[in-house]
């Protein structure tokens, strides 16, 4: 079983992208989502190799819509991994920040 932290940062970003564009879960929509967040454009080869890896790890489903287009959706395992990470971040944001030199930041 692959853990969330066992994934590369790009693969974790892909899980987020799939959740974010669930109305258009196609490769080009995922690329556009990530291109807005990365300093350099995403290479198609990098995108599709990592999507294949996530599908092999049962974190996403890849379904063929037509001869040229695949649709990508989160599996239950992928959604749970993303949700656990979101819950962790939310709980960290709720914790008080450590004091620095006697002052709260």
N, C-alpha and C positions, 0 to 999 in steps of 0.2 A: 504494500500500500504506500502510495506517495503522500507525503505530508506537504502542507502548504509551504513550509520553509525549505523543503527539499526541491522546490521548483526554482527556476531562475527568476530574476526580477521581471524579465520580459514575459515569461509564462504567467506570472501572477498578474501582470498588467493585462494580458490577454483575457484572463478570467474576468477581470473587471470590465474590460471592453465588451465582452459577450453579454454580460449582465446589463451594461449600459445601452447597448443597441439592440435589445431583444426584439424590437419591431422590424429591424433590418439586419438580421444576423448573418450577413454575407461577408466574404473576405474583404471586399473593397470598403464596406462600411466600417469594418474593424480597423483596417489600415487608416482610414480617414480619422477615426477616433484617436488612434495612437499618434498619428502624424501631428495632431493638434497639441499633443503633450510632450513629444520628443523634440529635441533640438534639430535632429537630422531626420529626413524622410526614412520610413521603414522600407527595407528591401523586401520585395515580394517573396524571395526564396526564404528569408529569415521568418517571415510571417507564416508561410504555409508549412515549413518544417516544424515550427513550434506548435502549430495547430495539430499537425499529425501526432506529435509527441503527446500532447494533452489528450487526444482521442485514444491513443494506445494506453494511456494511464487511466482511462475511464473517467476523466474529469469533464469531458465535453462529448457531445454527439456530433457527428458529421453526417449529414443527410444530403443526398444528391437531389437538387431541384430540377436540373436539366443537365445536358451534356457539358455545360461550361460553368455551372454555378452550384456551389455547396452552401448549405445552411449550417450554422454552428450554434448549438445551444448547450447550456450547462446540464450535466447529469445531476442527479441527487447528490452524489459525492462532491462534485465541483461546487454546487451551490452551498453545501454544508461547509466546505473548506473556506469559501469566500465569506460566509456568514460568521464562522468562528473568528476569522481575522478581523472582520468589522466589529464584532463584539469586544474583542481584545482592545482594539483601538479606542472604541467608545469608553470602555472602562478606564483606560489609561488617561483619557482626556478628562474624566470626572475626578481623578485623584488630585489633591492639592499639589502644587509645585513645590519643590524643595526650596527652603529659605537660603538666601545668599547673603552672608554678612548680616544676619539678623533681620533681613527684609524679605517679604514675600514678593516673588516676581510676578 
